Amino acid sequence: GAVVSQHPSRVICKSGTSVKIECRSLDFQATTMFWYRQFPKQSLMLMATSNEGSKATYEQGVEKDKFLINHASLTLSTLTVTSAHPEDSSFYICSAKRQGASYEQYFGPGTRLTVT
Amino acid sequence: RKEVEQDPGPFNVPEGATVAFNCTYSNSASQSFFWYRQDCRKEPKLLMSVYSSGNEDGRFTAQLNRASQYISLLIRDSKLSDSATYLCVVNGGSGYSTLTFGKGTMLLVSP
């Protein structure tokens, strides 16, 4: 159990367009999902914490109007990168915390975004 | 000071060797500690949690020293398949559930 999927796994888009990434918990309910970004040779950086049915909490320096997060159900959260620029090219990874669990997070396989 | 600090490596070891990684963290209020493994261009996968009393899982042993804010991971009898980046992770950040990741230590095991 505790499988998290992400779609798409890889996306290439043109500068100025928007890209939506989906994160799903397949066999458990996730009240909280997290969105991370990882640049080459860097650590995972938390972008935002998403709670089902409420607004996401963004980390300092992350623009909430650029990175739109929706967590409409207990199994799905989406991240939309709006007006993407080449500097948004990165590896985006989501994770989900099982309902009632403390710290353990289950990670999705990640989405590699390339903005040309 | 970085929140979670690790030696980036790489650590080059032969098969069968014993290798140890260290990690320091800055948030003294951190309660939970983990080692994750990340293969190239893949998501991190939980390797083991780290408990105050130290814990062992097969060839892997993790230790925590709260006074020094220091975590270690020991890998015995290294296998080729152990080649990966090992991430030290502590809970912290802006919320109760958030995790803070180190940059990772790369391990390369050669035949």
Interface residues (C-beta under 8 A of the other chain):
Chain A: T32 F34 K41 Q42 S43 L44 M45 L46 T49 T57 E59 F91 I93 K97 S102 Y103 E104 Q105 F107 G108 P109 G110 R112
Chain B: V4 P8 Q31 S32 F34 R41 K42 E43 P44 K45 L46 S49 L87 N91 G93 S94 G95 S97 T98 L99 T100 F101 G102 K103 G104
